[in-house]
Amino acid sequence: MIYTFTANLAIDLFIETEKLLPNKVNRTNYFKCSANGKGVNVSIILKNLGISSTVTGFKGGFTGQHIEDDLKKRNIKIFMPEIQGLTRINVFTNVLDEKKEYTQVNPGPIIEEEAKEFLKAYFEKNFQKNDILTINGSFPKGIDENYIFEICKIAKDRNVEIVIDNSSKFVINLCKFEPFILKPNEFELCSWFDENVKDEKQFIRLSKKLIKMGTKNILLSLGENGAMLINENLILKCSAPEGKIVNTAMAGDTLLATYIAEIYLGKDKEYALKKAVCAGSSTAFRDGLTDFSDVKDLMKQVKVEKIWEEI
């Protein structure tokens, strides 16, 4: 089983408007709400690729209930202890005359101790050898480094593979749990080591440091420049296809989920990276998650380069 853990669930509100003027009533062209949170996106993509998973996290109020109802309609399993606060709403506004996207991300509720312990007990009871746990997105108040350490230890003790997509600086301290994948972008990777973004050589050097600390694979998201896969024996780089960017909010989640899915299904790393990059781009080219209808054609545009391989 694959478990996705999103501590800071969200509803994402996508808006398109011609203009965005201060102190005016701005009429919109349309809006769309979707259950979100990075792990939710991962589970939805996995479902679209025929792979079952369980969404875990914490739900609060009518917004948390909306997420639960949405996932149930998709026949995705859930385990979300209830909290006192309100699950957040994030807003993404596409302003056509400016050709810009404005993003407003809220901090999220406080997670109480009872809910945290309830989730830990669930993991202790349900984790099995060779399961996968993905830890996705930001951490709200109440979820700190110590709690994430506890979750990772439960997983490691049960031979569960750990995947981490989070920008917190303490992520590098989680390398001792030998995560299967860390998925930073170039800015997150460099910030972990207090460096400014420079070039590909820097990305490889810093990724190798994480590998020496225990991480098995670095899936490095490079936005419009594609992505890289770096491990102890191999370095791959995949270019990105061309297309009109509509919304980048869920592209990285799609990249990660598709890569996990293809590896889970037994595909080789080059194919998995290529499909993952194109699926992520497909999501960026629309106002929601990809349905994979254009991914096959997008894959014809890109190339995977083997930068280094240990023979």
C-alpha positions in Angstrom: 0.0 0.0 0.0 1.1 3.6 -0.6 0.2 6.1 2.1 0.3 9.8 1.4 0.6 12.1 4.4 -0.4 15.7 4.1 -0.3 17.5 7.4 -1.6 20.7 5.9 -4.6 19.8 3.7 -6.2 22.5 1.6 -9.0 23.4 -0.8 -7.5 25.2 -3.8 -9.6 27.9 -5.4 -8.6 28.7 -9.0 -9.8 32.0 -10.5 -9.4 33.5 -13.9 -10.1 37.2 -14.4 -9.4 39.7 -17.1 -8.0 42.3 -14.7 -7.1 42.6 -11.0 -7.6 46.2 -9.9 -7.2 47.5 -6.3 -10.3 49.0 -4.5 -12.6 47.7 -7.3 -15.1 44.9 -7.7 -13.2 42.5 -10.0 -15.6 40.2 -11.9 -14.1 36.8 -12.7 -14.5 34.7 -15.8 -14.8 31.5 -13.8 -13.6 29.7 -10.6 -12.9 26.1 -9.7 -12.5 24.5 -6.3 -10.6 21.3 -5.8 -9.5 19.1 -2.9 -5.9 19.7 -2.5 -2.7 19.3 -0.4 0.3 17.8 -2.1 -0.3 14.3 -0.9 -3.9 14.5 -2.0 -2.7 15.4 -5.5 -0.2 12.4 -5.4 -3.1 10.0 -4.5 -5.3 11.4 -7.2 -2.6 10.9 -9.8 -1.8 7.4 -8.5 -5.5 6.6 -8.8 -5.6 7.8 -12.4 -2.7 5.5 -13.1 -4.5 2.5 -11.6 -2.7 2.4 -8.2 -4.5 2.4 -4.9 -3.3 4.6 -2.0 -4.6 5.9 1.3 -4.7 9.7 2.0 -3.8 10.6 5.5 -3.8 14.0 7.3 -5.9 16.1 9.5 -9.4 17.5 8.6 -11.2 20.5 10.1 -14.6 22.1 9.6 -16.6 22.2 6.4 -13.5 22.6 4.2 -12.0 19.4 5.7 -15.3 17.6 5.1 -15.3 18.8 1.5 -11.9 17.2 0.9 -13.1 13.9 2.5 -16.3 13.9 0.4 -14.3 14.6 -2.8 -11.9 11.7 -2.2 -14.7 9.3 -1.3 -16.3 10.1 -4.7 -13.1 9.2 -6.3 -13.0 5.9 -4.4 -9.7 6.9 -2.7 -9.2 5.5 0.8 -8.8 8.1 3.6 -7.8 8.3 7.3 -8.0 11.9 8.6 -8.4 12.5 12.3 -10.6 15.6 13.0 -9.2 18.8 14.5 -10.8 21.8 16.0 -9.6 24.4 13.4 -10.6 24.9 9.8 -8.8 23.3 6.9 -7.3 26.1 4.8 -8.3 27.5 1.5 -5.5 28.7 -1.0 -6.2 31.0 -3.8 -4.6 31.0 -7.3 -5.6 33.9 -9.5 -4.8 34.0 -13.2 -4.9 37.6 -14.5 -5.1 37.6 -18.3 -4.2 41.1 -19.1 -1.0 40.9 -17.0 -0.2 37.3 -18.1 0.6 36.6 -14.4 -0.6 34.2 -11.7 -1.1 35.5 -8.1 -0.8 32.9 -5.4 -2.2 33.3 -1.9 -1.4 30.4 0.5 -2.8 30.3 4.0 -0.9 28.9 7.0 -3.4 26.3 8.1 -4.9 25.3 11.5 -3.2 24.1 14.7 -3.0 20.3 15.0 -3.8 19.1 18.5 -2.0 16.3 20.3 -4.9 13.9 20.3 -5.2 14.0 16.5 -1.4 13.5 16.1 -1.4 10.5 18.4 -4.4 9.0 16.6 -2.5 9.2 13.3 0.7 7.7 14.7 -1.3 4.7 16.1 -2.9 4.2 12.7 0.5 4.0 11.1 1.9 1.7 13.7 -1.1 -0.7 13.2 -1.2 -0.6 9.4 2.3 -0.2 7.9 3.6 -3.4 6.3 7.0 -4.3 4.8 7.5 -2.7 1.4 4.7 -0.2 1.8 5.5 3.4 0.7 4.9 6.5 2.8 5.0 9.9 1.1 5.3 13.0 3.3 4.1 15.9 1.3 3.8 19.7 1.7 4.1 22.2 4.5 3.7 21.6 8.2 1.1 23.6 10.1 1.4 24.6 13.8 1.6 21.5 16.0 3.6 19.5 13.5 7.3 19.9 14.2 10.6 18.1 13.4 10.2 15.7 16.3 6.8 14.5 15.1 8.0 13.9 11.6 11.0 12.0 13.1 8.6 9.8 15.0 6.6 9.1 11.8 9.7 8.3 9.9 11.0 6.0 12.7 7.7 4.1 12.6 8.0 3.6 8.9 11.7 2.7 9.0 11.2 0.1 11.8 8.6 -1.6 9.6 10.7 -1.5 6.4 8.4 1.1 4.7 10.0 3.2 1.9 9.9 6.9 2.7 9.4 9.7 0.1 9.7 13.3 1.2 8.5 16.5 -0.6 8.9 19.3 1.8 11.0 22.4 1.8 11.8 22.6 5.6 15.5 22.8 6.3 15.3 19.9 8.8 14.5 17.6 5.9 18.3 17.0 5.5 18.2 15.5 9.0 15.7 12.9 7.8 18.4 11.4 5.5 19.3 9.0 8.4 16.1 7.2 7.7 17.3 6.4 4.2 14.4 7.9 2.3 13.8 6.3 -1.1 13.2 9.7 -2.7 13.7 13.4 -1.7 12.0 15.7 -4.2 13.2 19.3 -3.9 13.3 22.0 -6.6 16.6 23.7 -7.2 15.8 26.6 -4.8 14.9 24.2 -2.0 18.0 22.1 -2.6 20.4 25.0 -2.4 18.6 26.6 0.6 19.2 23.4 2.6 22.9 24.1 2.3 22.7 27.9 2.5 23.8 28.4 -1.1 22.4 30.6 -3.9 21.2 28.8 -7.0 24.0 28.6 -9.6 24.2 25.7 -12.1 23.7 22.0 -12.8 27.1 21.1 -11.3 26.1 22.6 -8.0 22.8 20.6 -8.1 24.7 17.4 -8.6 27.2 18.2 -5.9 24.6 19.0 -3.3 22.5 16.0 -4.3 25.5 13.8 -3.8 25.8 15.2 -0.3 22.3 14.1 0.5 23.0 10.6 -0.9 26.1 10.3 1.3 23.8 11.2 4.2 21.5 8.2 3.4 19.0 9.3 0.7 18.7 6.8 -2.1 17.4 9.1 -4.9 17.0 12.8 -5.5 14.2 13.7 -7.9 15.1 17.3 -8.6 12.3 19.5 -10.2 13.7 22.2 -12.5 10.4 23.8 -13.7 10.6 24.8 -17.3 14.0 23.0 -17.5 12.6 19.6 -16.7 14.0 17.4 -14.0 16.9 15.4 -12.9 17.3 12.0 -11.2 20.4 11.6 -9.1 21.5 8.6 -7.1 24.7 6.8 -6.2 25.1 5.1 -9.6 23.2 7.3 -12.1 22.5 10.9 -13.1 19.7 11.5 -15.6 18.3 14.8 -16.9 15.0 15.1 -18.8 14.1 18.3 -20.8 10.5 19.7 -20.6 8.0 19.9 -23.4 6.8 23.2 -24.7 3.3 24.5 -23.9 1.3 27.4 -22.4 1.6 27.6 -18.7 -1.8 27.9 -17.0 -1.0 26.9 -13.4 2.1 25.5 -11.8 0.7 24.7 -8.4 0.3 20.9 -8.8 3.0 20.2 -11.4 5.6 19.0 -8.9 3.1 16.7 -7.2 2.2 15.2 -10.6 5.9 14.7 -11.4 6.5 12.9 -8.1 3.4 10.7 -8.2 4.0 9.7 -11.8 7.6 8.7 -11.1 6.6 6.7 -8.1 3.8 5.0 -10.1 6.0 4.0 -13.0 8.8 2.6 -10.7 6.1 0.8 -8.7 4.8 -0.7 -11.9 8.3 -2.0 -12.8 9.3 0.6 -15.5 13.0 1.6 -15.8 14.2 4.9 -14.4 14.6 6.7 -17.8 11.1 5.9 -18.8 9.7 6.8 -15.4 11.5 10.2 -15.4 10.4 11.0 -19.0 6.8 10.3 -18.3 6.9 12.1 -14.9 8.2 15.3 -16.5 5.6 15.2 -19.2 2.8 14.5 -16.8 3.9 17.4 -14.6 4.0 19.6 -17.7 0.5 18.4 -18.7 -0.7 19.6 -15.3 1.0 22.9 -15.7 -0.7 23.4 -19.1 -4.3 23.2 -17.6 -6.2 24.4 -14.5 -6.3 21.1 -12.8 -4.4 17.8 -12.6 -3.6 16.0 -15.8 -5.9 13.3 -17.2 -2.9 12.0 -19.1 -4.6 12.5 -22.5 -1.7 14.5 -23.9 1.2 12.9 -22.1 2.0 10.4 -24.8 2.4 13.2 -27.4 4.4 15.4 -24.9 6.8 12.5 -24.4 7.7 12.8 -28.1 9.1 16.3 -27.5 11.5 15.5 -24.7 14.8 13.7 -24.3 16.4 11.9 -21.4 20.2 12.5 -21.2 22.4 10.1 -19.2 24.9 12.5 -17.7 26.7 9.8 -15.7 26.4 6.1 -14.9 28.6 3.9 -12.9 29.6 0.8 -14.9 
